[in-house]
Amino acid sequence: MISPYVRRRRLATELRALREEAGLTHEQLARRIGEARTKLSRLENGHIAPDQNDIIKILDVLEVDGDRWTQIVTIAQEAAAKGWWESDLKSMGERQALYANLEAGAVTICEYQQAYLPGLLQTPEYTKAAVTALLTLRPGRLDIAGIVAGRAGRQRMLRRPGGPSYEVIIDELAVRRPGAPAVVTRSQLLHLAERATEAPRISIRVLPIAAPFSGYAVPGASFSIYTYADPGDPTVVAIETVDPDLVLTEPDQVMPYEDQYRRLRDAALSEEDSAALLAKAAKELPDDTEEP
């Protein structure tokens, strides 16, 4: 399945280009297809899932046929598809559902984690502990069991045949600062060290706190970059904020994050040295499992 979010963005670009090629304004095309201008505008901004009948009406008015017609209708069908996360949206949370959507059909995922250990590689015990800690900030707003199950669902795509390659750079701050009781964190760090050396499509690297940056371009937030097989689909950047996260698809917005990621990779430890650091950090944790 290809990310419906990404296909909506692709459809928006295609529809806008077709309308502009025809020399029509939003108002003119909306009148011809018998729909409100606002609905057409939302389709061209990728803000709503498309109705196939509306898309066919637009293509008919714009006199699109042949392979081009088939391509646009296929994109529209994929943009309106429902992913597995839709049925679990309430329990797994909208933020996690968005990431599951972006991960669907991705060829590569490159992630930088500044403050937390990466969700796609978290053990169930660590996820449960981390979410429990978040409840102190958001009482009653999080379904722990649902989030743990949702995370497990997302992790499955890393194991399936044809799944994406996943490269993550973890800031040493996220490794050293406890996000869960010591016994849980130790198991999590050892799990990361193991995956760093044994998983063929997974690359885990640690960014040392004292690592020098090219041009002193220190990253300001965690972010992920997603690419897809169809060259017409946009590269997507998701930036972690307090609530909600920011998603970018315009090339001029995406490019700085691609450059930032290259700088992070250059400054990070090798995979072997990263695995050693993770294992060492696990062993250095205190035996005391009491929460601070």
N, C-alpha and C positions, 0 to 999 in steps of 0.2 A: 504493500500500500504506500502511495506517495502522500506526503503531508498535505492534508486539505488546506491548511493555512498557506503553505507555499503555493499551491495550485490556485488559491484565490488571488494571491498577489500576482501570479503569472497571468491569470485570466484578466485581471484589472488592467495590466499593461497592454495585453492584446486588444481588448475592447477599446481602450482609449486610442490606441494607434489606428485601429480600423475607422473609428469615428472621425478622427482628424484627417485621415486619408480621404474620406468622403467629403470633407469640408463642412461638416455639420456641427452645430453647437449642441450642448446638453439639451436645451429646450427644444430644438428642432427634432432631434432624434427621439426624445421622450414623447413628443406629440405624435410622431409617425408610428410608434409602437404602442401607443395608448397607455403609457405609464407615467407616473410622477417623475419630474426631473430629479427630485431628491433620491428616489430609488436608483435611478441610473447613475447618479453621482456616487452613491454608496457602493454600487457594483464596480465602478471604475476606481474606487479607492480600496477595494478588497475588504470592505467592512462587513459584508453580509454573504452568506452562502447563496449561490445562484439558483434560480429556478430554471430548469432546462427549457421550458416553454418560452420564458423571457429571452433566453440566449438565442433560441432559434428565430424568434421574431426579429431580434436585432440583426442577426445574420441575413435574414431575408430582406430587410429594409436596406441593408448595406450591400446587397447583391454578392454575398460571399458564397462560393460553392466549391465543389471538388475537394481536394486534399485539405485545403485551408479550412473548409467547413467542418470536415471530420476532425481535424486537429483541435479546433476551438471547442466543439461539442464534447470531445473526450476530456479536455482540460476542465470544462464545466462540470462534467460528471464526477471527476476526481475531486474537484473543489467542494462538491456538495456531499461527499462521502462521509460516513460516520465511522470514526475510529473506535478501538476497544475502550479507550479512555472515556468516551462519552457516557457509557453506562455506569462508570464509577466516578463521574465528575464530582459529585457532592462529597463523597468520602475521601477521595484522594486529593481534592483541592484544585482550584482553578489554575494555580501557578504550576503545579506538577503536571496537570493535563496539558497545559500549553507546551511544556518541554516534551512530553510524550508525542504531541502533534508534530513538533519540529523534528524530532528524531525519526519519525516514520519515513522510510525511504531514503534517508540520508546516506551518502556514500562515505563522507568523512565528518567527524565531529572533533573539533579542537577546542579544548576548554582550559581556562585559567581560573583556579580557585584561590582566592585571596585569604579567606577567613574560615572556610569550612572544608572538611574532607569531602571529595566528590560523591554526590548522591548515586551516580551510576555504579560506584564501586563500594558502597556502604553495605555492611552486614546488617541483617534485620535488627540485631540487638543494638547496634550503634544508632540506626535510624530511630528506633523506639526511644532511646535515651535522649537523642538530640531533640526530637519532637516534644518529649516530656519537658525538657528545659525551656522550649519555646512557649509552652503553655503558661509559664510565669509572666510572659509578656502579652500573650493573647488568650486569656482565660476563656475556655469554652468554645473557641473557634476552630480547633483542630481535632480531627478524627484520627487518633494514633494508629489504630488497626488499619484504617483505610489508606493512610499515607504509606505505611509499611507494605501493604499489598500492592499499592500503585507503584511504588519504587521497584518491587520485585517484577512487576509487569514490564516496566521500562528496561530493566536489566536483561530481560529475556532476549531483546533484540541484539545484544552484543554476542549472544551465543548461537543465534540461528544462522544457518547457511546463507551466505550473501549479505550478512549484516554489515554495518559500517565499521570502518577502522576508527578507533577512538584514541585520541592522544590528549592527555591531561597534564598540565603543569600545576603542581600544588605548591603554594607559597609555604616556606618553612614555618611561618607564623601559624598556619593552620595545623601543622604537624605538632608543634611544641605547645600550643595553647590547648588545654584539655577541653573537649566539647562533650565529654561523658565521663562517668566514673573510670578510674584507672584500669580496672579489669576489663571493661568493655573497650576502652581506647586501645589497650595493648593488643587485644585480639584483632581490632580493626587495622591497626598499623601493620601487624604481621600479615594480615590478609592482603593489604596493599603491596607489601614487599614480595609476597608470593606471586600475585598477579603481574607484578612488574617484570618478573623473570620467566613466567610460564605461559602467559596468554599471548598468542601470536598476533592478534589484531589490536592489542591494547599496549599503549606506550604510557608509562608513568614516569614523570621526572619531577624533581623537587627544585624549587627556586630558593637558593640560600638567602637568608635575610641580608647578608652583606654583599650579595651579588652586584657587580657594577652593571649599569645600563648604558647602552649606546645613547649619547645625547642627554643622559639623566632623565629619560622619559619614563618615570616611575608610573606603573599602572594605577588607576584610580578606583577600579572596581573589578569584581569577577565578571567574566563574560564567556560566551561560547560561540563558536563559528560553525555553521552547518553548510555543507555543499551537497549537491544532488546530481544525479546522472544526466538529466536533460540539461544541455548547455543553455537553454532558454529560461530555465528556472533561476531565480535569484539566489545568490549566496546570502545567508541570513546570519545576523549577529543578535544574540540575546544578552542583554546586560542586566545583571542582578541589581535591583534597587530594593528599598524597604518594602514597597507594595504599591502598585504591581511592577513587574519587570518591563523593561523597554526592549522592543524588537525593531531592528533596522533591516531594511532590504534595499535601499537606494545605494548604488555603487559608491557615490562620493561619501556616504555615511559609513559604509562597510570598510572601505579601504584603510582608514586609520587603524582599525582594530586588527586587520590582517597584518599591517606593518608592526603594530604593537606586539602581536603574537610572535612574529619572527624575532623580535628583540628579546622577548621572554625566553624563547627556545635557545637563543644564543647564550643567554646568561645562566640557564638552568644546568644542573648536574646531568651527567650521562645517566642512562637507564640503570646501569650497573651500580654506579655510585649512589643513585637515588634509592635503590632497593636496600643498599647497605645502610644508608642514613635512616630509612624507615624502620629497619630491624633494630638498629642501635637505639633509636628513640623509644621503641617499644620496651626494650630491656631496661631502659633508664627510668621508666615510670615507677613510682612508689608502689609498694604492696598494699598500702592503705586504700580501701575502696570507698571510704566515706565521702559523701559529697561535701564541697566547701560551704 
